[in-house]
């Protein structure tokens, strides 16, 4: 992978707990930064086809390795082109250690 293939902007959102006006604990999202990324839709396989039937689209997202991107966990969300992707696994390093890749999935129809 070379940096020229990172053509999309991803806003990384971390879950945080906040207290609303009634004193109830609610989960919200904190914007932790925006990075260049590449996302590749997953193809084939029974699980992928089932996800598409449910209006969820699995993809592999690739980002440059940095202090921010190394903090990503399976609880985070990546917003790309107005679509929100739930991160489904902790990122793994590419063999050259310059990039991180992780499986993510759109939330689907509500």
C-alpha positions as CSV (number, residue, x, y, z in Angstrom):
1,X,0.0,0.0,0.0
2,X,1.2,3.5,-0.8
3,X,0.0,6.7,0.7
4,X,-1.5,7.7,-2.7
5,X,-4.2,5.1,-2.3
6,X,-5.5,6.8,0.9
7,X,-8.2,8.9,-0.9
8,X,-11.0,9.2,1.6
9,X,-11.2,11.2,4.9
10,X,-12.3,9.3,8.0
11,X,-13.4,11.0,11.2
12,X,-12.7,8.7,14.1
13,X,-15.2,8.7,17.0
14,X,-14.6,7.3,20.4
15,X,-17.4,6.3,22.7
16,X,-17.7,8.4,25.9
17,X,-20.2,8.3,28.8
18,X,-21.8,11.6,29.6
19,X,-24.5,12.7,32.1
20,X,-27.7,14.3,30.6
21,X,-29.8,17.0,32.3
22,X,-31.8,14.4,34.2
23,X,-28.7,12.8,35.7
24,X,-28.9,9.7,33.5
25,X,-25.7,8.3,32.0
26,X,-25.8,8.3,28.2
27,X,-23.3,7.2,25.6
28,X,-22.2,9.8,23.1
29,X,-19.3,10.1,20.6
30,X,-16.2,12.2,20.9
31,X,-14.4,13.2,17.7
32,X,-10.8,12.2,18.1
33,X,-9.5,13.3,14.7
34,X,-9.7,13.0,11.0
35,X,-7.3,10.8,9.0
36,X,-6.8,9.8,5.4
37,X,-8.0,6.3,4.6
38,X,-8.9,3.7,2.0
39,X,-11.9,1.5,2.4
40,X,-12.4,-1.6,0.3
41,X,-15.8,-3.4,0.3
42,X,-15.6,-7.1,1.2
43,X,-16.6,-9.5,-1.5
44,X,-18.1,-13.0,-1.5
45,X,-18.7,-15.4,1.3
46,X,-22.0,-16.4,2.9
47,X,-21.5,-14.0,5.9
48,X,-20.8,-11.0,3.6
49,X,-24.0,-11.8,1.5
50,X,-26.1,-12.1,4.7
51,X,-24.8,-8.7,5.9
52,X,-25.7,-7.1,2.6
53,X,-29.3,-8.6,2.9
54,X,-29.5,-6.8,6.2
55,X,-28.3,-3.5,4.6
56,X,-24.9,-3.7,6.4
57,X,-21.8,-3.4,4.2
58,X,-18.6,-4.9,5.5
59,X,-15.3,-3.3,4.5
60,X,-11.6,-3.3,5.3
61,X,-10.5,0.2,6.2
62,X,-6.8,1.1,5.9
63,X,-5.2,4.0,7.7
64,X,-1.7,5.3,8.3
65,X,-0.2,4.1,11.6
66,X,-0.1,6.9,14.1
67,X,-0.6,7.5,17.9
68,X,-4.3,8.2,17.2
69,X,-5.0,5.2,14.9
70,X,-3.2,2.8,17.3
71,X,-5.8,3.8,19.9
72,X,-8.7,2.5,17.8
73,X,-10.7,-0.4,19.4
74,X,-13.8,-2.4,18.4
75,X,-16.0,0.2,20.2
76,X,-15.0,3.1,17.9
77,X,-16.8,4.4,14.8
78,X,-15.3,5.7,11.6
79,X,-17.4,8.3,9.6
80,X,-16.5,8.2,5.9
81,X,-18.4,10.2,3.3
82,X,-21.3,10.6,5.7
83,X,-21.6,6.9,6.4
84,X,-20.8,5.5,9.8
85,X,-18.9,2.3,10.1
86,X,-18.8,0.3,13.3
87,X,-15.3,-1.0,13.9
88,X,-15.6,-4.7,14.4
89,X,-12.0,-5.6,15.4
90,X,-8.8,-4.1,16.7
91,X,-6.6,-2.8,13.9
92,X,-3.7,-5.0,12.7
93,X,-0.5,-3.8,11.3
94,X,0.5,-4.3,7.7
95,X,3.9,-6.2,7.2
96,X,5.7,-2.9,6.7
97,X,4.2,-1.5,10.0
98,X,3.3,1.8,8.2
99,X,-0.5,1.1,8.0
100,X,-3.2,-0.4,10.1
101,X,-6.2,-2.3,8.7
102,X,-9.5,-3.2,10.4
103,X,-12.8,-4.7,9.6
104,X,-15.7,-2.3,9.8
105,X,-19.4,-2.5,8.9
106,X,-22.1,0.0,8.2
107,X,-24.9,0.1,10.7
108,X,-27.7,-1.0,8.3
109,X,-31.3,0.0,8.0
110,X,-33.1,0.9,11.2
